[in-house]
Every structure is written in C-alpha cells, then in structure tokens.
Amino acid sequence: MRFVDTNVLLYAISTDPGEAEKAGLAQAILECSDLALSVQVLQEFYVQATRAGRPDALTHQQAADLVEAFTRFAVQATTWPLVRRALVTRARFGLSYWDSAIIEAARALGCREVLSEDLSHEQDYDGVTVVNPFAQGA
C-alpha cells in the first residue's frame, strides 16, 4: 500500500487553473485501490479545504462528504504508540512532529511509500520512502 499525504487530497479538489496538471495527477492517484491515509490527513484535509481564505473553499458538507468517501482507503488512527514513534522519528530525522506522524502512520499500516509533495522526494525513513508524485520523472 501507498500512504497519501494531505496535499494529494487537496490537489484533487483544486479548481485553480495553475494547478490543473497536479489536480489531474492527484485525481488519478485517488482512483487506485492500494492507498492508505490517517486520521491526521483527514483532519488536515477538512481544515484546509474549508479554510475561508481558500479561493475554491468547500462547504462543511462537501468536505465532510469527501472525508467520509476517503475512508474507503485504510485509515490509521492516532494512537499513543504512534505518537511515541513519531516523537522518536522527529528526534532522529529532524522532521516536524506532524511529518513524523505521517511517516509513522504509513509504517503502522505497512506502507513502504508516502506520496507527498511536502517531504523530501526519495528520502528513506527506515523503510518508508517519500515519493513526490508531482515531481518530474516520479
């Protein structure tokens, strides 16, 4: 399975003409069945998708319906053991806590790849590798 970061979900709903290519790639990714995400990703998606300053902001209901739809993928809960592992990853790799929690949620679900534009492309975090699906040649 591949773990999907929040930015993939946000590009999938983007109506910005400047993001059209990324939107198409993100929509194609979400048609796959081998994906996973976490409660953290769902929360971040809702907050950013409904943000008042977003030009194409979704209504509460639109975003809530999408969050529900995204649960067709495996979803990792935020648990105390995951938080503990994220803290270790944070200290070891110097990532933000939130990025460390993404890496550890992916690991907990058995994902070997995290699809993300926010983390370093091709960086390996002890068996979990980041792949930027929007990078040239990715």
NUKOLSE-845271 format. One record per atom (N, C-alpha, C): residue in three letters; residue number from 1; x, y, z negated. Coordinates in nm, 2 decimals, m for minus. Layout:
  residuo  num      xx      yy      zz
      ala  NUM       X       Y       Z
...
REM end
This chain:
  residuo  num      xx      yy      zz
      met    1    0.08   m0.12    0.00
      met    1    0.00    0.00    0.00
      met    1    0.09    0.12    0.00
      arg    2    0.03    0.23    0.05
      arg    2    0.10    0.36    0.05
      arg    2    0.02    0.46   m0.03
      phe    3    0.09    0.54   m0.11
      phe    3    0.02    0.63   m0.20
      phe    3    0.01    0.77   m0.13
      val    4   m0.11    0.83   m0.14
      val    4   m0.14    0.95   m0.07
      val    4   m0.13    1.07   m0.17
      asp    5   m0.05    1.17   m0.15
      asp    5   m0.04    1.29   m0.23
      asp    5   m0.15    1.38   m0.19
      thr    6   m0.18    1.48   m0.28
      thr    6   m0.29    1.58   m0.26
      thr    6   m0.28    1.65   m0.13
      asn    7   m0.16    1.69   m0.09
      asn    7   m0.15    1.77    0.03
      asn    7   m0.21    1.70    0.16
      val    8   m0.20    1.57    0.16
      val    8   m0.26    1.50    0.27
      val    8   m0.41    1.51    0.27
      leu    9   m0.47    1.50    0.16
      leu    9   m0.62    1.52    0.15
      leu    9   m0.66    1.66    0.18
      leu   10   m0.58    1.76    0.14
      leu   10   m0.61    1.90    0.17
      leu   10   m0.60    1.93    0.32
      tyr   11   m0.49    1.88    0.38
      tyr   11   m0.48    1.90    0.53
      tyr   11   m0.60    1.84    0.60
      ala   12   m0.65    1.72    0.55
      ala   12   m0.76    1.65    0.62
      ala   12   m0.88    1.74    0.63
      ile   13   m0.90    1.83    0.54
      ile   13   m1.02    1.92    0.54
      ile   13   m0.99    2.06    0.59
      ser   14   m0.87    2.08    0.63
      ser   14   m0.83    2.22    0.67
      ser   14   m0.90    2.25    0.80
      thr   15   m0.95    2.38    0.81
      thr   15   m1.01    2.43    0.94
      thr   15   m0.92    2.54    0.99
      asp   16   m0.80    2.56    0.93
      asp   16   m0.70    2.66    0.98
      asp   16   m0.64    2.62    1.11
      pro   17   m0.66    2.70    1.22
      pro   17   m0.60    2.66    1.35
      pro   17   m0.45    2.64    1.34
      gly   18   m0.38    2.70    1.25
      gly   18   m0.24    2.68    1.24
      gly   18   m0.20    2.55    1.18
      glu   19   m0.30    2.48    1.12
      glu   19   m0.28    2.35    1.05
      glu   19   m0.35    2.24    1.13
      ala   20   m0.39    2.27    1.25
      ala   20   m0.47    2.17    1.33
      ala   20   m0.39    2.04    1.35
      glu   21   m0.26    2.05    1.38
      glu   21   m0.19    1.92    1.41
      glu   21   m0.18    1.84    1.28
      lys   22   m0.15    1.91    1.17
      lys   22   m0.14    1.84    1.04
      lys   22   m0.27    1.78    1.00
      ala   23   m0.38    1.86    1.03
      ala   23   m0.52    1.81    0.99
      ala   23   m0.55    1.68    1.07
      gly   24   m0.51    1.68    1.20
      gly   24   m0.53    1.56    1.27
      gly   24   m0.45    1.44    1.22
      leu   25   m0.33    1.46    1.19
      leu   25   m0.24    1.36    1.13
      leu   25   m0.30    1.31    1.00
      ala   26   m0.34    1.40    0.91
      ala   26   m0.40    1.36    0.78
      ala   26   m0.53    1.28    0.80
      gln   27   m0.61    1.32    0.89
      gln   27   m0.74    1.25    0.91
      gln   27   m0.71    1.11    0.96
      ala   28   m0.61    1.09    1.05
      ala   28   m0.57    0.96    1.10
      ala   28   m0.52    0.87    0.98
      ile   29   m0.44    0.93    0.89
      ile   29   m0.39    0.86    0.78
      ile   29   m0.51    0.81    0.70
      leu   30   m0.60    0.89    0.67
      leu   30   m0.72    0.85    0.58
      leu   30   m0.81    0.75    0.65
      glu   31   m0.79    0.72    0.77
      glu   31   m0.86    0.61    0.84
      glu   31   m0.80    0.47    0.81
      cys   32   m0.68    0.47    0.75
      cys   32   m0.61    0.35    0.72
      cys   32   m0.68    0.29    0.59
      ser   33   m0.66    0.16    0.58
      ser   33   m0.72    0.09    0.46
      ser   33   m0.61    0.06    0.35
      asp   34   m0.48    0.08    0.38
      asp   34   m0.38    0.04    0.29
      asp   34   m0.33    0.16    0.20
      leu   35   m0.42    0.24    0.16
      leu   35   m0.39    0.36    0.08
      leu   35   m0.43    0.35   m0.06
      ala   36   m0.36    0.43   m0.14
      ala   36   m0.39    0.44   m0.28
      ala   36   m0.37    0.59   m0.33
      leu   37   m0.43    0.62   m0.44
      leu   37   m0.41    0.76   m0.50
      leu   37   m0.44    0.75   m0.65
      ser   38   m0.44    0.86   m0.71
      ser   38   m0.45    0.86   m0.86
      ser   38   m0.56    0.96   m0.90
      val   39   m0.60    0.95   m1.02
      val   39   m0.70    1.05   m1.08
      val   39   m0.64    1.19   m1.07
      gln   40   m0.51    1.20   m1.09
      gln   40   m0.44    1.33   m1.08
      gln   40   m0.46    1.39   m0.94
      val   41   m0.44    1.31   m0.84
      val   41   m0.46    1.35   m0.70
      val   41   m0.60    1.40   m0.67
      leu   42   m0.70    1.32   m0.72
      leu   42   m0.84    1.36   m0.71
      leu   42   m0.87    1.49   m0.78
      gln   43   m0.81    1.51   m0.90
      gln   43   m0.83    1.63   m0.97
      gln   43   m0.77    1.75   m0.89
      glu   44   m0.65    1.74   m0.85
      glu   44   m0.58    1.84   m0.78
      glu   44   m0.65    1.88   m0.65
      phe   45   m0.70    1.78   m0.58
      phe   45   m0.78    1.80   m0.46
      phe   45   m0.90    1.89   m0.49
      tyr   46   m0.98    1.84   m0.59
      tyr   46   m1.10    1.92   m0.62
      tyr   46   m1.07    2.07   m0.65
      val   47   m0.97    2.09   m0.73
      val   47   m0.94    2.23   m0.78
      val   47   m0.89    2.31   m0.66
      gln   48   m0.81    2.25   m0.57
      gln   48   m0.76    2.33   m0.46
      gln   48   m0.86    2.35   m0.35
      ala   49   m0.94    2.24   m0.32
      ala   49   m1.04    2.25   m0.22
      ala   49   m1.15    2.35   m0.25
      thr   50   m1.18    2.37   m0.38
      thr   50   m1.29    2.47   m0.41
      thr   50   m1.24    2.60   m0.46
      arg   51   m1.11    2.62   m0.45
      arg   51   m1.04    2.75   m0.50
      arg   51   m1.11    2.87   m0.43
      ala   52   m1.15    2.97   m0.50
      ala   52   m1.21    3.08   m0.45
      ala   52   m1.13    3.15   m0.34
      gly   53   m1.00    3.16   m0.35
      gly   53   m0.92    3.23   m0.25
      gly   53   m0.89    3.15   m0.13
      arg   54   m0.94    3.02   m0.12
      arg   54   m0.91    2.94    0.00
      arg   54   m1.01    2.98    0.11
      pro   55   m0.96    3.02    0.23
      pro   55   m1.05    3.06    0.33
      pro   55   m1.16    2.97    0.37
      asp   56   m1.13    2.84    0.36
      asp   56   m1.22    2.73    0.40
      asp   56   m1.27    2.65    0.28
      ala   57   m1.29    2.72    0.17
      ala   57   m1.32    2.66    0.04
      ala   57   m1.45    2.57    0.06
      leu   58   m1.44    2.46   m0.01
      leu   58   m1.56    2.37   m0.01
      leu   58   m1.65    2.41   m0.13
      thr   59   m1.78    2.38   m0.12
      thr   59   m1.87    2.39   m0.23
      thr   59   m1.83    2.28   m0.33
      his   60   m1.88    2.30   m0.45
      his   60   m1.87    2.20   m0.55
      his   60   m1.92    2.06   m0.50
      gln   61   m2.04    2.06   m0.44
      gln   61   m2.10    1.94   m0.40
      gln   61   m2.02    1.87   m0.28
      gln   62   m1.97    1.95   m0.19
      gln   62   m1.89    1.90   m0.08
      gln   62   m1.76    1.83   m0.14
      ala   63   m1.69    1.90   m0.23
      ala   63   m1.57    1.85   m0.28
      ala   63   m1.60    1.73   m0.37
      ala   64   m1.70    1.73   m0.45
      ala   64   m1.74    1.62   m0.53
      ala   64   m1.77    1.49   m0.45
      asp   65   m1.84    1.51   m0.34
      asp   65   m1.87    1.40   m0.25
      asp   65   m1.75    1.34   m0.19
      leu   66   m1.65    1.43   m0.15
      leu   66   m1.53    1.38   m0.10
      leu   66   m1.45    1.30   m0.20
      val   67   m1.44    1.36   m0.32
      val   67   m1.37    1.29   m0.43
      val   67   m1.43    1.15   m0.45
      glu   68   m1.56    1.14   m0.45
      glu   68   m1.63    1.01   m0.46
      glu   68   m1.59    0.92   m0.34
      ala   69   m1.59    0.98   m0.22
      ala   69   m1.56    0.90   m0.10
      ala   69   m1.41    0.85   m0.10
      phe   70   m1.32    0.93   m0.16
      phe   70   m1.18    0.89   m0.17
      phe   70   m1.16    0.77   m0.26
      thr   71   m1.26    0.74   m0.35
      thr   71   m1.24    0.62   m0.44
      thr   71   m1.26    0.49   m0.36
      arg   72   m1.28    0.50   m0.23
      arg   72   m1.27    0.37   m0.15
      arg   72   m1.13    0.32   m0.15
      phe   73   m1.04    0.40   m0.19
      phe   73   m0.90    0.36   m0.20
      phe   73   m0.87    0.32   m0.34
      ala   74   m0.77    0.24   m0.37
      ala   74   m0.73    0.21   m0.50
      ala   74   m0.69    0.34   m0.58
      val   75   m0.74    0.35   m0.70
      val   75   m0.72    0.48   m0.78
      val   75   m0.65    0.44   m0.91
      gln   76   m0.54    0.50   m0.94
      gln   76   m0.46    0.48   m1.06
      gln   76   m0.51    0.58   m1.16
      ala   77   m0.55    0.53   m1.28
      ala   77   m0.59    0.62   m1.39
      ala   77   m0.46    0.67   m1.46
      thr   78   m0.48    0.79   m1.52
      thr   78   m0.38    0.85   m1.60
      thr   78   m0.38    0.78   m1.74
      thr   79   m0.28    0.70   m1.77
      thr   79   m0.28    0.63   m1.90
      thr   79   m0.15    0.67   m1.98
      trp   80   m0.15    0.64   m2.11
      trp   80   m0.04    0.68   m2.19
      trp   80    0.09    0.61   m2.13
      pro   81    0.09    0.48   m2.10
      pro   81    0.21    0.42   m2.04
      pro   81    0.26    0.49   m1.91
      leu   82    0.16    0.54   m1.83
      leu   82    0.20    0.61   m1.71
      leu   82    0.27    0.74   m1.74
      val   83    0.21    0.81   m1.84
      val   83    0.27    0.94   m1.89
      val   83    0.41    0.92   m1.94
      arg   84    0.42    0.81   m2.02
      arg   84    0.56    0.78   m2.07
      arg   84    0.66    0.76   m1.96
      arg   85    0.62    0.68   m1.86
      arg   85    0.71    0.65   m1.75
      arg   85    0.74    0.78   m1.67
      ala   86    0.64    0.86   m1.65
      ala   86    0.66    0.99   m1.58
      ala   86    0.76    1.08   m1.65
      leu   87    0.75    1.08   m1.79
      leu   87    0.85    1.16   m1.86
      leu   87    0.99    1.11   m1.84
      val   88    1.01    0.98   m1.83
      val   88    1.14    0.92   m1.81
      val   88    1.19    0.96   m1.67
      thr   89    1.10    0.95   m1.57
      thr   89    1.13    0.98   m1.43
      thr   89    1.16    1.13   m1.42
      arg   90    1.09    1.21   m1.49
      arg   90    1.12    1.36   m1.49
      arg   90    1.26    1.39   m1.54
      ala   91    1.30    1.32   m1.65
      ala   91    1.43    1.34   m1.70
      ala   91    1.54    1.29   m1.61
      arg   92    1.51    1.17   m1.55
      arg   92    1.62    1.11   m1.47
      arg   92    1.64    1.18   m1.34
      phe   93    1.53    1.22   m1.27
      phe   93    1.54    1.28   m1.14
      phe   93    1.53    1.43   m1.13
      gly   94    1.49    1.50   m1.24
      gly   94    1.48    1.64   m1.24
      gly   94    1.36    1.69   m1.16
      leu   95    1.26    1.61   m1.15
      leu   95    1.13    1.65   m1.08
      leu   95    1.04    1.72   m1.18
      ser   96    0.94    1.78   m1.13
      ser   96    0.84    1.84   m1.22
      ser   96    0.77    1.72   m1.29
      tyr   97    0.70    1.74   m1.40
      tyr   97    0.63    1.63   m1.46
      tyr   97    0.52    1.58   m1.36
      trp   98    0.45    1.67   m1.29
      trp   98    0.34    1.64   m1.20
      trp   98    0.39    1.55   m1.09
      asp   99    0.50    1.58   m1.03
      asp   99    0.56    1.50   m0.92
      asp   99    0.60    1.36   m0.98
      ser  100    0.66    1.37   m1.10
      ser  100    0.70    1.24   m1.16
      ser  100    0.58    1.15   m1.19
      ala  101    0.46    1.21   m1.22
      ala  101    0.34    1.13   m1.25
      ala  101    0.29    1.07   m1.12
      ile  102    0.31    1.14   m1.00
      ile  102    0.27    1.09   m0.87
      ile  102    0.36    0.96   m0.84
      ile  103    0.49    0.98   m0.86
      ile  103    0.58    0.87   m0.84
      ile  103    0.54    0.75   m0.92
      glu  104    0.51    0.77   m1.05
      glu  104    0.48    0.66   m1.14
      glu  104    0.35    0.60   m1.12
      ala  105    0.25    0.68   m1.07
      ala  105    0.12    0.63   m1.03
      ala  105    0.13    0.54   m0.91
      ala  106    0.21    0.58   m0.82
      ala  106    0.24    0.49   m0.70
      ala  106    0.30    0.36   m0.74
      arg  107    0.40    0.37   m0.83
      arg  107    0.47    0.25   m0.87
      arg  107    0.37    0.16   m0.95
      ala  108    0.29    0.21   m1.03
      ala  108    0.19    0.13   m1.11
      ala  108    0.10    0.06   m1.01
      leu  109    0.07    0.11   m0.90
      leu  109   m0.02    0.05   m0.80
      leu  109    0.05   m0.05   m0.70
      gly  110    0.18   m0.05   m0.72
      gly  110    0.26   m0.14   m0.63
      gly  110    0.30   m0.08   m0.50
      cys  111    0.28    0.06   m0.49
      cys  111    0.31    0.12   m0.36
      cys  111    0.46    0.14   m0.35
      arg  112    0.51    0.12   m0.23
      arg  112    0.66    0.15   m0.20
      arg  112    0.68    0.28   m0.13
      glu  113    0.57    0.34   m0.09
      glu  113    0.58    0.47   m0.02
      glu  113    0.48    0.57   m0.08
      val  114    0.53    0.70   m0.09
      val  114    0.44    0.81   m0.12
      val  114    0.44    0.90    0.00
      leu  115    0.32    0.92    0.05
      leu  115    0.30    1.01    0.17
      leu  115    0.28    1.15    0.11
      ser  116    0.38    1.24    0.13
      ser  116    0.38    1.37    0.06
      ser  116    0.47    1.47    0.14
      glu  117    0.41    1.59    0.15
      glu  117    0.49    1.70    0.21
      glu  117    0.57    1.77    0.10
      asp  118    0.53    1.75   m0.03
      asp  118    0.59    1.83   m0.14
      asp  118    0.72    1.77   m0.19
      leu  119    0.74    1.64   m0.18
      leu  119    0.86    1.58   m0.23
      leu  119    0.96    1.56   m0.12
      ser  120    1.09    1.54   m0.15
      ser  120    1.19    1.53   m0.05
      ser  120    1.18    1.40    0.04
      his  121    1.17    1.43    0.17
      his  121    1.15    1.32    0.27
      his  121    1.26    1.22    0.26
      glu  122    1.23    1.09    0.25
      glu  122    1.32    0.98    0.25
      glu  122    1.39    0.96    0.11
      gln  123    1.35    1.04    0.01
      gln  123    1.41    1.02   m0.12
      gln  123    1.36    0.89   m0.18
      asp  124    1.45    0.81   m0.23
      asp  124    1.41    0.69   m0.30
      asp  124    1.42    0.71   m0.45
      tyr  125    1.31    0.68   m0.52
      tyr  125    1.30    0.69   m0.66
      tyr  125    1.28    0.55   m0.72
      asp  126    1.39    0.48   m0.72
      asp  126    1.40    0.34   m0.78
      asp  126    1.29    0.26   m0.71
      gly  127    1.29    0.25   m0.58
      gly  127    1.20    0.16   m0.51
      gly  127    1.07    0.23   m0.46
      val  128    1.05    0.35   m0.49
      val  128    0.93    0.43   m0.44
      val  128    0.99    0.54   m0.35
      thr  129    0.97    0.53   m0.22
      thr  129    1.03    0.62   m0.13
      thr  129    0.93    0.72   m0.08
      val  130    0.97    0.85   m0.07
      val  130    0.88    0.95   m0.02
      val  130    0.89    0.96    0.13
      val  131    0.78    0.96    0.20
      val  131    0.77    0.98    0.34
      val  131    0.68    1.10    0.37
      asn  132    0.74    1.20    0.44
      asn  132    0.66    1.32    0.48
      asn  132    0.60    1.29    0.61
      pro  133    0.47    1.26    0.61
      pro  133    0.40    1.22    0.74
      pro  133    0.40    1.33    0.84
      phe  134    0.43    1.46    0.80
      phe  134    0.42    1.57    0.89
      phe  134    0.56    1.61    0.94
      ala  135    0.66    1.54    0.90
      ala  135    0.80    1.57    0.94
      ala  135    0.82    1.52    1.08
      gln  136    0.91    1.58    1.16
      gln  136    0.94    1.53    1.29
      gln  136    1.00    1.39    1.28
      gly  137    0.95    1.30    1.35
      gly  137    1.00    1.17    1.36
      gly  137    0.96    1.08    1.24
      ala  138    0.87    1.13    1.16
      ala  138    0.83    1.05    1.04
      ala  138    0.74    0.93    1.08
REM end
